[in-house]
Amino acid sequence: MPGPATASPGGRGPERVLPLGAPGLGETRTTTTLQPGVTLTRIVRGADAPTLPWTVEVSIPGGATSPDPDAPPTALKDRASAEELVGALRREGFDARTEKVTAQAVADYAGGTLGWRVRVGAFDSQSAADAERSRLRAAGHAGAATYTGWDGNAEDRGPWRVDVLTIDPRRFRGGLEASYGADLEQREKTSGLAAARGATAAVNSGFFVLDPRSGAPGDPAGVGVYGGRTLSEPVNGRPALMAGEDGRSRIVRTTWTGHIAGRAGKLPLDGINRVPGLVRNCGGTADDTPTSRPLHDVTCHDDDELVAFTEDFGHRTPAGEGAEAVLDPRGRVVELRSPRGGALPRGGGSVQATGDRAEELSRLARPGERLRVRTGLLDGRGRPLPTPPSTGILNGGPELVRDGRTHVTAAADGMVHAGNPSFYYGWTHKRNPRTLAGVDAAGRTVLVTAEGRDTDALGLSIPESAAVARSLGLRDAVNFDGGGSTAMVVNDRLLTDPSDAAGERPVGEALLILPRRD
């Protein structure tokens, strides 16, 4: 339920307190005008919260093997197996226990008991928990020190740190721009993307490939439209933020259509600007394995693909078996190369084919002939979605708020993994740093970051993210990439405290607020 109204130090009038933690917590808000039509509000809730204990959560068996530091480890078991492990740990001298994990229901997932976690000890510092983790590892067990404030307990007292950028199109005369940097396959820091364009403020945005085994690191893992050009196809049906340069935005769900056509016929495309055969977050075509539905943080595969490339992808296209039709700026085939991979003509592109599609491409793409590449986005009803030159579309998921009501679509957007409740537990149920985006009832674009993975900034679960978005007045909202990717930059300063030990994480793209350009 929304909280009561409180006075805002930023002078915006009555505000609803964040629906986080126990009732009656102290909360402060400070609002600053960054440029006409753009404000920044910092919200701190529960600043005087008492410290909670640390513990060691035992990984079962050893956690994820992805190099992505946000990949949730395998932590949940059935009750009997968890109790069996606790018994073994106790016999080895560890203070082990089981804890039941229960998730609340969301729009398309019933929640309930996710499983049982196994934890060891309760410690007053991270260093003490780390020492116990080391002892566990020496005994042949895997685990990680974790702060119990990240569990998502409703009675916790914080603290939380949330920053909110609000763009009012009625007064905004700057620009709202989706940016990926020099090319799609390279990662850039949000602060670097902001500095390159002289942005007043910026937040990280869509999901992207991080693991080289899942494609080209930096490549959007979902729809990517920049300056009205579709450079990455959607994870079919997943939500995204469609942002106009004038500061007007909306949440959209998109699919896409694409084909190449030549004198000898027409062939359907599987994707654009990604490594053929690797479909990050899935949601591709019917012949993809293990599924054609969205499945977050999973890479689906397809041995027989046709993928178009623009020079936005990078200096060279991916190398490998198959065929590649290289196109000049007018679409004329200047080379049919096999194996595929190499440089592109300035202003040109290519189409790569793997498996059975290679022979199809070779029949269609004759050197010297013109090959037309056509792609287009479709809205949730299957109708063409226009993308004017001022448009940016940035992928996200799950949806959080629809028509002013909490509407978390965790199952539809691929956050529920059959047979692996640990993923939902680590990614959705537990508190993490988050980045959110949406539109309020006044038509203002609202961008939110919540710091996390710290004792003085607990972060948000996905249900908490939806509650926060709704309490901020958002009528429609979507979750962006979070964890170590969460970043907000204001006036060339990184406002958020990165959760990665290495500092600010290079990401695939960012949403920039540009100053007025006369």
Summary of the structure (lengths in Angstrom):
residues: 518
radius of gyration: 23.9
end to end distance: 44.8
largest distance: 75.0
contacts: 1894
relative contact order: 0.17
helix: 14%
strand: 40%
